Amino acid sequence: MASVWHRLLDVCSIDFLKGFGKPMGGKLSTISMAAALAGCAIHPVQQDVTGVRTPDLVQYIRCESRLAIQDKATALFRKEDPTNPLIDELDAIHGKPWPLTLRARLNGRERAIYDRYIKTGIAYDFSFDITEDNGASAAVDPVKLFTNGTAGLGLSASGDFRRENLRHFVVSETAEDLLQNGQMKCDPDYKTSNYAYPIAGKIGIDELISTFFDLNEIRNLSPDKTSATVFADTLTFTTTLAGSATPHVIVAPAGNHLGLASAASLGAFGSRVDKHSLIIGLSLDAPKGTVVRQTAAAIVVPGLAGRSALQRANVRSANEQSALDAVAQARVDAYLDRAFR
């Protein structure tokens, strides 16, 4: 946790305290101190604290999805025939792209599993909501400095600064794209859990993929309306960091007076709230369109006039579009849930 706090200090440039008390034209520069505090991130982004660039973070999430799909598919193959030598070959290339010739080497049942899940649409809806607050106050008592506390005249200055950034984007693909993408380099042990900033580590997509596969294994892959062919999970991680510093100057009194007098003090406070949200949609179904849930009062929900402009234009399969619709619907449902609590 100490490293996270150090990053916060770096982001907010709290080393401005070193310059506190320096004179400017014969007067203490409390105004310049407040201005220095405003030197925190003008455009706060998640990599300020996670240390991971947004494109790299997306790559991590996609790699975790690839590994999860490979693990689950291999487990299903092993369930069908534990002695199949192909299983050892797939384990040896865990994390790497699967060969295009894989399907030809599968038996009938394995090929049915492969054909069903290779077309799975996968959509990721990322939202990074970051708020940074910084404040400073200074108090100076020049009279108290010379009278040893018998008289005083307090002067003070303060400043409060807030910056907020909301970054929202959507990424989509199919399981086939994910498993056969030769440009993705995924180490099987590429990431561990990050408890300070979970989005920057392993977030548990393996459980999501496993649940989706298991739900669709009902009735031996036969068409069944009770199977969950569209699935969405919403993950929200909120991390709050806060800190303060209150250095002050102590002046020893002259004469026979006892005690100490404080002639100047400075208070500085900084906080940062990172709210990282990820909606993952999985689909083996055809697009149904986004539907607003029926409520007692008519509600206009932004973005329902058509599909999200954030999705890519060249969606290549119906399953991929259905996964995109699933994350859009999950966002609408969350909006309505908050509205009617």
C-alpha positions, 0 to 999 in steps of 0.5 A: 500500500505504501507504493500506492501512497507514493504514487499519489504523492507523485501525482499531486506533487505534494513536495511543494511543501519544501518551498513553504515559508520562503519570502516573496517581496518580504511577505510569506508566499501563501498564494504561490503555495496554493498555486503550487498545489494546483499542479496536480493532474490536470487530466487525471487518468487511471494509469497515474496510479495503476502504472498501466496504460489504458491500451495495455490494461485492455490487453491484459483483460483480453489475455485473461479472457483468452486463458479462461476460454482455453482452460474451460475448452480443454477441461471439456475436451478432457471430460470427453476423452482424458487420454486424447493426446491433443490435450497435452499439446493444447496445455503446452501452448497455453496462452498462445494462439490456437492453430487453425487446424485444431478443428480437423483433429477433433472427434465428433463430440469435441467438434460440436463443442468447438463449433458452438463456442468458437462463435461466442461474441464477447464485449467489454464496456470500460468506464474509468471515473476519476475524481481528484481533490486537493486543498491547502490552507496557511496561517501566519501570525507575524505579531505573535512571532515577536510578542511571544504569544501575548498578542496576535494577528492571524492571516490565512489563505486557502485554496480548493481544487477538483478535477474529474475525468470519465473515460468510457469505451467499448471493445468487442470480438469473438472467441475465434478472434481471441484464440487465433490472434497472433499479435497478442502475447499472453503469458499464462502467469502474466498477472496476479490479483491487485488488491489496491487497483483490481482492474490492473490485475487478474479480475476473475474472468475465468469464473465468468467464462466457466459459468457461461459454458456450464449454463450452455451445456444443459441438455447436451448442447440442444436448443433449449430456451432455459439455457443462458445464451446471453450473459452479462457481468458488471464489475465495479472497483472503487479505490479511495486514497487520501492524505494530509500534511500539517507542518508548522514553525515553532519559535522559542520564546525570549526572556523568562516566559515558559512555553512555545509559540507557533507563528506559522502553520500550513495544512495540505490535503489531497484525495483521489477516488478511482472508480473502475467499471467493466461490463462483460457481455457474452452471447451465443444468440442473435441480436434482440435489440436494446429494450427498456424495462417497463416502469410505472412512469415513462422514462427517457434513457439516453442512448436508446435511439440506436446502438452505441456509437462507441462500438466499432462499425465493422461488427462481423457476426451476429453473436458479437453484436448480441454481446454488445447489446447485452452490455448496453442493456446491462448499463440501462438496467443499472441506470433504472435500478438507481433511478427507482431505489 
